[in-house]
């Protein structure tokens, strides 16, 4: 289990570096987070060889959404229709 958590932390760091971290994360709504996670689920479903990588991405996105939620930044309306 320790390797999985390390991989999620690494992916989370990669996402923060690529997308701007807390500043960008806190602009996402609940619907935005779900859409991002659903995209990765779709990718995992159709790219079976990438299953583990996609599950790590999903876990890191879930962590990011909870972090933003805990900061009180995740709203319910979606601004990304």
VENKANOR-V876000 format. One line per field, one symbol per residue. ss: DSSP state (H for helix, E for strand, - for the rest). phi: phi as a letter, one per 20 degrees, with the letter a starting at -180 (. if undefined). psi: psi as a letter, one per 20 degrees, with the letter a starting at -180 (. if undefined). A space follows every 50 residues. Layout:
ss=???
phi=???
psi=???
//
This chain:
ss=-HHHHHHHHHHHHHHHHHH--HHHH----HHHHHHHHHHHHHHHHH-HHH HHHHHHHHHHHHHHHHHHHH-----------
phi=.gffffffffffffffffdomggfgfefegfffffffffffgfffdcgfd gfgfffffffffffffgfgfendedefeddf
psi=hhgghghggggghggghgijbggggiiqrghgghggghghggghhimhij ggghhgggghhggghhggghikiorhqpjm.
//
